[in-house]
């Protein structure tokens, strides 16, 4: 849970620090808005990411399952600026599958924390392995980072791609290629 009073005070100090008048009409309620926004943006803090994956169903077919184009928004811990993109997750079940929305909910839990993309990719893969106990999982995140597009090097449109593989995906190039082929399918 975020401390809204501390966030309001920090927002006031930030506004004063850049030379703004925190009492002017357009800014008077900004610290409150920022506190409410941060509570939403960081709602994944302290949330158990395994909870969504705890609801599973038995299956006889152990063919690959993929959920792709899961849109996410997160905040970079280095500059407190947004990064956003899509997550793609595939796993090979071992008799159990998650409900269709559960992979997206897992992405959301990790996206709603101060993050770096590489860590987030691994956290999602590790939780799928831990809670679903599949034969393997592959996670790809592709994102645009505002700290690269809005400041610094200023390269809008550039995307960072991170990959995490676990289990059977680690050594099976054919399975990895099947993942990328499924990713390219238009739907």
LINMORA-V627868 format. One record per residue. N is the residue number from 1. PSI is psi as a letter, one per 30 degrees, with the letter a starting at -180 (none if undefined). OMEGA is omega in degrees with one decimal (NA if undefined). NEAR is the number of other C-alpha atoms within 8 Angstrom. Layout:
n/psi/omega/near
N/PSI/OMEGA/NEAR
N/PSI/OMEGA/NEAR
This chain:
n/psi/omega/near
1/k/-179.7/6
2/l/176.9/6
3/j/-174.1/6
4/e/-179.6/9
5/e/177.8/7
6/e/179.1/7
7/e/177.5/11
8/e/179.8/12
9/e/178.7/9
10/e/179.1/8
11/e/176.9/11
12/e/179.8/10
13/e/178.4/8
14/e/179.6/8
15/e/176.8/11
16/e/-178.6/10
17/f/178.2/7
18/g/174.7/6
19/g/-179.0/6
20/l/173.6/7
21/j/-174.8/8
22/f/179.9/9
23/f/-178.1/6
24/l/-171.0/7
25/e/-176.1/5
26/f/-176.5/6
27/f/-173.5/10
28/e/-178.0/9
29/g/-178.1/7
30/e/177.8/9
31/e/177.2/13
32/e/179.0/8
33/e/180.0/8
34/e/179.0/11
35/e/178.2/12
36/e/179.5/9
37/e/-178.8/8
38/e/176.3/9
39/e/177.6/11
40/e/-176.0/8
41/e/-177.2/11
42/g/-179.2/11
43/f/176.8/12
44/f/178.5/12
45/k/178.6/9
46/g/178.5/6
47/k/179.3/7
48/j/-178.7/6
49/f/180.0/10
50/f/-177.5/9
51/e/179.7/7
52/f/-177.1/10
53/f/-177.6/15
54/f/177.4/9
55/j/-176.6/8
56/l/179.6/10
57/k/178.2/8
58/k/176.4/7
59/l/175.7/8
60/f/-178.2/5
61/k/179.3/6
62/h/176.2/9
63/l/-176.8/6
64/k/175.0/8
65/k/179.2/8
66/k/168.7/10
67/j/-176.2/11
68/l/178.1/9
69/h/175.4/7
70/j/-177.4/10
71/k/176.8/8
72/l/174.7/11
73/k/-179.9/10
74/l/-179.8/13
75/k/179.0/15
76/k/-178.5/14
77/f/-178.3/9
78/e/-177.0/5
79/f/-175.1/6
80/h/176.2/8
81/l/-177.5/11
82/l/160.2/11
83/k/-173.3/13
84/l/-179.6/11
85/b/-177.6/11
86/k/174.5/12
87/k/176.5/14
88/k/-176.2/13
89/k/173.2/12
90/k/174.8/12
91/l/175.7/12
92/j/-175.8/12
93/l/171.5/16
94/h/178.4/8
95/f/-178.6/10
96/k/174.9/12
97/l/176.7/10
98/l/172.6/12
99/l/-172.3/10
100/e/-177.4/6
101/f/-169.8/6
102/e/177.0/10
103/e/178.1/13
104/e/177.8/9
105/e/177.8/9
106/e/175.8/13
107/e/-177.2/12
108/e/179.5/10
109/e/-177.8/14
110/e/178.2/13
111/f/-177.3/14
112/h/175.3/15
113/l/168.3/13
114/k/-167.4/11
115/l/156.9/12
116/k/-172.5/9
117/e/-176.6/10
118/e/178.9/8
119/e/-178.7/8
120/e/179.4/11
121/e/179.9/14
122/e/179.4/11
123/e/179.0/9
124/e/179.9/12
125/e/-179.0/14
126/e/179.7/9
127/e/176.1/11
128/e/178.5/12
129/e/-175.8/12
130/e/-171.1/7
131/f/178.7/9
132/f/-176.8/14
133/h/178.7/10
134/l/174.7/13
135/f/178.1/10
136/l/179.6/13
137/k/174.2/17
138/k/-178.7/15
139/k/174.6/15
140/k/172.8/12
141/k/173.2/14
142/k/-172.9/11
143/l/171.3/12
144/k/-176.6/14
145/j/-178.6/13
146/f/177.5/10
147/f/176.2/11
148/f/-174.3/12
149/f/-174.2/14
150/f/-177.7/9
151/a/175.7/8
152/b/-175.2/7
153/f/176.7/6
154/i/179.1/8
155/i/179.7/8
156/k/178.6/8
157/f/177.7/6
158/k/-179.1/7
159/k/174.2/8
160/k/179.6/9
161/k/177.1/8
162/k/-174.9/10
163/k/171.2/11
164/k/177.6/10
165/k/178.8/11
166/l/174.4/12
167/b/-173.6/8
168/f/178.9/9
169/f/-175.1/13
170/e/-174.3/8
171/f/-175.0/5
172/j/-178.7/8
173/e/179.2/8
174/e/178.4/6
175/e/176.9/8
176/e/178.9/10
177/e/176.1/8
178/e/176.4/8
179/e/-177.5/11
180/e/175.9/8
181/e/178.0/8
182/e/179.0/8
183/e/-179.8/8
184/f/-179.7/6
185/k/176.7/6
186/k/-177.2/3
187/none/NA/2
